[in-house]
Amino acid sequence: MDAMRRMPWTAAGVAVALAFGTGGCGGDDGEFANDDRAPAAVTLSASITASNVTVSPSRLGAGTIELIASNLTATSQELTLRSERLRKGADPLEQRTGPINPGDTASLTADLAQGSYRVTARSGGIAAATIRVGPSRPSAKDTLLQP
């Protein structure tokens, strides 16, 4: 304890800084995984009216999407996203929102492969929308502010 009192404050500060500074150093084997990330998700807007379903944008590259649907009708609706024609080897897709009350919104997230998809409302008299999906979008690895 007596030796601690005699050590100048600057020497103690240097000792602590060295102890913490070297603690984070590790072996560097020269390998760094800089693999491509998945494409950034795209948000699609859908609206359900008494006559049809519209989706914007309706053409995009393959990857993850979030479909946000607004019900502009006077009755509760459900929206279904279903694959129609897919590239060979792609798995079929069918996803639904829960009931969407009049004036309310709902969303669903899906990973779309290259092909075409149909977006339909529960009511039979409402015309469906089509989404055309092309080749995969570019990697998001060089895009800032991504999760």
Salt bridges, closest charged atoms under 4 A:
ASP2 OD2 - ARG6 NH2 3.91
ASP36 OD1 - LYS141 NZ 3.44
GLU84 OE2 - ARG118 NE 3.65
GLU94 OE1 - ARG82 NE 3.20
GLU94 OE2 - ARG96 NH2 2.77
